[in-house]
Amino acid sequence: MPEGNPLKYLAAPLAGLLGGWLASLIHLPLPWITGSLLAVILVRCSGWLVNELPGGRRAGQWLVASAIGLHFTAPVFEQMLGHLWLILLGALLTCLLSLPGIMLLRRHGVDRPTAFFASMPGGASEMVSFGLRHGANPARVAAAHSLRVLLVVLTIPAIFTWSLPPTEAPAVVASDWNWLLVLMPLGLLAALLWRRLGQPNPWMLGPLLCCASASVLFDLEVALPPAASAIGQWLIGSALGCHFDRSFFRSAPAFLLRVLLFSLCAMLIAAGAAWLLGQATQLEAAGLMLGMMPGGITELCLTAEALQLSVALVTALQVARLFLVMFLAEPLFRLWQRRQPLCQES
């Protein structure tokens, strides 16, 4: 396809649009993200390597993050502060789930940096950057995180949607355009500032923190129109699908199989730990489970929203885990590396 042909960039979102529409017809959970993701993967695996729409995933994250941030009302924020210890504990337990993955990969000959950063439940781009600084194989680190996100997107929304009892339709919250026309540009500026400061996941966390802060400070009852969330999901799903093709699934199949294995184990352990925490605290176990799943902050928060679970709780757990990984991953890896000579001597 000629380099300047716009179809090169429009084919993926158009395929995603068709996939999302078909998924909505058969009532798949989160149809606009799962349907678009699967459609683009099928197109790329057929041999047509369509490309991600430039800026599409960022725009989708901006829309979805703004919608999630508006769930943080003043009463919800007070409740989160009251359970701050639980949020930090849940995030820490999720981080510890990386240990079995590191041990499994090391046992089968994967080098230390690659095993460590491929197993961390953090953002893919940040873990690849950290891994590069310490000699990891960036392709394998990126592949591990891409496969984990794919697994979360395709399984968790479906499992929770089909296993939980049906809920009544939520009360419609008005879309106050006087506020939205202020908050949406501010969220965009927050994303740009967050990126300029070198912080993780700027297009998700910048708008989320901006809208959540405004919602709490001014005690807002505002929501984005449902169509905005669907558009965001479609853009994210179409972009995620562009990370996969036949060569991805053929590359290092044994490595990918082990990543799949420890990701599934981590999800099961996280679900069990969340259930125990729910029994001890009387908080909703389903919300804790979503919050403690290893990765996929966008998809897990959208699942909580669709199932009328505590979006704020899920978001707080996921954000806390992300920051713990971002600030602790490199220091912990350096500590592990310093112990290596001692372990070899003994």
N, C-alpha and C positions, 0 to 999 in steps of 0.2 A: 504494500500500500504506500503511495507517495507520502513523503514526510509531511507535506503541508496539507494533506487531506483531513478536513475536520472530522470525517467519519472515524478516523483513528482514535479520537477521544470521545466521540458521541456514541460509539457502538456499545461500550460497556454500560453506561447509564441507561441506554435504550433497552439493552438485554435485561438489565436489572429491573427496569420499569415493567417489562412484560412478566418477568419472574415474580415480582411483588404482587402484581395484579392477579396472576394465576394462584399464588399462595393465599391471597385474601379470599378467592372464590371457594377454596377448599378449607378455609378457616384454620390455616396453620398458625401457631403462636408467633407473635411478632412478624406478620407476613411480609412487611415491606423490607425488613432486614434479612430474614432467612431466605425469602424467595429471591430477592435480588442477588444475594451472595451465591446461592446454588446456581442460578441462571448464568452468572458471569463465569463461575468455575466450569460449568458444562461447555460454554462457548470456548474458553481458553483450552480446555482439555481436548476439544475437537480439532485443535490445531490453529485456530484463529486467535492470535495473541493480542487481544484488544487491550488498550491502555487505560489507566485510571484518568478520569476527568481532572485536569489540574485544579487544585483547590477544592475538589468535590467533598473529600472526606472532612476537611477542615470546616467547610460550610455546614455539613451534616452534624458534626460535633457541636458547633456553635448553637445550632437550633435545638438539638437534644439537650445539651447542657443547660441552656437557658430554661427550658421547660422543667428540668429536674430541679434546678435551683429555686424555682418559684414554689416548690413544695415545702420549703423551709419557712414556715410561719413562726411567729414569736412563741406560741405554746409548744410547738414541736421542738424548737431550739432549746427551750427550757428543759424539756424532757431529755434531749440528747445530753445536755450538761449534767443532768442527774445520773446518767448512765455512762459518763465519760470513762470510768475505770473498765467497764465492760467492753466498750468500743476499742480501747487500747489493748485489752487482753485478747479479744477476738482477732484483732489485726496481727498481734504478735504470734498467736497460734497459727494463723494462716502463713506467716513468714516461715515458721518452723517446719511447715510441710515441705519446704524445699530440700530438707536434709535427706529423705529417702531417695529423691531424684538424683542428688549429687552422688550418693553412695552407689546407686544402681549404675549410673553412667561411668563412674570411676572403676567399678568392678569389671566393666566390659571394655576397658582400655581407653576411654575418653580422657583427654588431658584435663588437668585441674581447672584452668581458666574457663574452658568451654563447658565442662560439667557444672561449674558453679554458676556462671551467668545464664546458662540455658535453663537452669532449674529455678532461678529466682522468680517469684510471682510479681514481677514489676513490668513496666512498659517496655515493649520490644525495642524501640529505638534507643532508649536510655541504656538498656542492658547490652545492646550491641556496641554502643559507644564505650561503656565501661570495659567490656570484654576486649575491645581493640587495644585499649591502653595496657592491658595485662597479657596480651598474646593469645587470646582466645581465637577460635575459628569463627569469624563473623557470620558466615553462611549458615553454619550449624546453629549458632545462637538464635539467629533470625528465624530459621526453620522451626526450632523448638517452640518459640513464642507464637509464631503464626499458627502452628498446629494446635497449640493450647487454646488460642482464641477461637479457632474453627470448631474445636470440640465443645467449648462453652456455648457458642452461638447456636449450634445445631442440637444440643442435648438439653441444656438447663431450662430454657423457656418451655420446651415441650414437656419435660418431666414435671415441672411445677404446674403448668397449666392443666395437664391431664390428670394429675394426682390430687390436686386440691379441689374441694367442693366448689361448685359455681357460685359466683357472687353477684349481687344485684348491681345494676349499672350505677356508677358513681354520680353524685350530684354534679351538675354542670357548673363549672366556675367561669365567670364572665371573663372575656378577653378585653381588658381595659386598655384601649389603644393609646390613651394619654400616657400611661405608664410604659407600655411596651415600646412606644416610639422613643422613649428615653433609655430604657434598660437594654434594648437590643444593641444599639450603637455602643453603649458603655461596656457591654459584654465583649463586643468586638475589640474595643480598645484594651480591655483587660487581658484578652488573649494575646494581643500584640506585645503588651508590656510584660506579660508572664514569659513569653518566648524570648524577649530581649534580655530578661534577667536570667535566662538559661534554666528555667524551672521545668519540671516534667509535665508532659501532656497539656501544653498551654491552651489548646483549642477546646479542651474539655473543662479543665479546672478554672481557667480565667473567667469565662461566662458563668460557670456554675457558682463560683464564689461571689461574683458581682451581683447576680440575681438573688442568691440566698441572703446576702448581706442587706440588700435593699428590702427584701420581703420581710426580714426580721425587724429591721430598724423602723420601717413604716407600717408594720403589721398589715401587709397587703393580702388581698384575696384575689389574685390575678393568675390567669393561665394563658398559655399560648393556644391558638386554635388547634384542634386535633390534626388538621391537614399539615401544620408545620412540623409536628412530630413525625408524621408519616414521610414527609419529604426528607427530613433528617435521616431517618432510618434507611430510606432508599439510597441516599447518597453514600452513607457509611457502608451499607451492604455491597453496593456496586464497587466501591473502592477496595474493600477487603477481598473481594473475589479475585482481583487482579494480582494478588500475591500467590496464586495457585495455578499450576498447569501440570502437564504430564511429567515434565522434568522434575518438578518439585516432589511428586510422589514417588518417582523412581530414584531420586538421589538418597543415598545412605538409608535404605529401607530399614535396616536393623536399628539404626540410631533413632529413626522416627517411631518405630514400633516401641522402643523403650520409653521414649518421651510420652507416647500415648498411654503406655502402661502406668507410669508413675503419675501422670496427670489424672487418670481415672481413680487411682488409689488416693491421691490428694483430695479429690472431690468427695470421695466416700468418707474419708477421715474428717474432713471439714464439716460434712453434714452431721456426722456423729457427735463431734465436739459442739456444734451449734445446738443440737438437740439437748445435750447435757446442760449447756448454759441456759437454754430456755427453761428447762425444768427447775434450775436453781434460782432464776430471776423472774419467772412468770412473764417474760417477754415472748412475743410470737416467734416460735421456732423457725417457721418458714422464712421470716425476714432475716433472722440471724444466719440461716443457711445460705441465703442469697448473698448476704454481706460477707460471709467468710469463704465463698468460692474463690479459688485462686485465679483471679484475673477477669477481664471483660467487664470493666466498670460500666460502660455504656449499656451493654446488653442486659446486665443484671439489674441495673436501675430501671430500665425500660420494662423488664419482666415484673419487678415490684410494682411499678405504676399500673401495668395492665391487670395485675391480680389484686390491686388495692391493698397491698402490704405497705409497710412503713418505708416509703422511698427514702426518707431522711436517714433512717437507721442503716439501710443498705448502703447509701451513699457515704455516710460517715465511716462505716467499717472499711469500705473500699478505698476511700481517700486516705484514711489513717494507715492502711497497709501499704499503699503506694509510697507515702512519705517515709515510712519506716524502711522500706526496701531502698529507696533512693539515698537516704542518708547513712544507712548501715552497711549496704552491700560492699562497697569498696573497702572500708575499714576492716570488716570481718574477713574479706578475702586476703588483705595484706597480713592480718594476724595469722591466718591459716598458712600462708606462704612462709612466714617467719618460723613457724613451728616445723616446717618440712625438714630442715636439716637435722633437728633434734630427733624427729621420728625416724629418719634414715639411720642416724647413729645408733639408736636403740635397737 
